[in-house]
Amino acid sequence: MKYTISLKSNRDFQRLYRRGKSVARPNLVVYATRNRLGRNRLGLTVSTKVGHAVVRNKVRRRIREAYRIHEGQFRQGYDLVVVARVRAASSAYRYLERDLLRAAEQLKLLTVPQETEANP
């Protein structure tokens, strides 16, 4: 990830849970708040409820990759925490990616709004 730092300290996660704005989607919940760094920081949380270690790491990799691909569309200067829900373990990558982008759009984190899919 070119423009993003990992968010690792428990204090930062707790601050986001308390003060950040959040959006819940079927596969994940995104918390966001501004920081004073001018760069984004991304934290991922995948509970043991999601599955054993292999499953949790798979979900983490998928969310991280979805963020990495669209990183250039995100506004800079935000702390983000993505919390995977149990349903994320059985969801395809495209649904995780879709939920991440829609949550970011609802939080006004995207510089270019996403085009909505046409329903036939």
Secondary structure, DSSP 8 states (H G I E B T S, - for coil): --SEEE---HHHHHHHHHHSEEEE-SSEEEEEEE-SSSSEEEEEEE-TTS-SHHHHHHHHHHHHHHHHHTGGGB-SSEEEEEEE-GGGGGS-HHHHHHHHHHHHHHTT-BSS--------
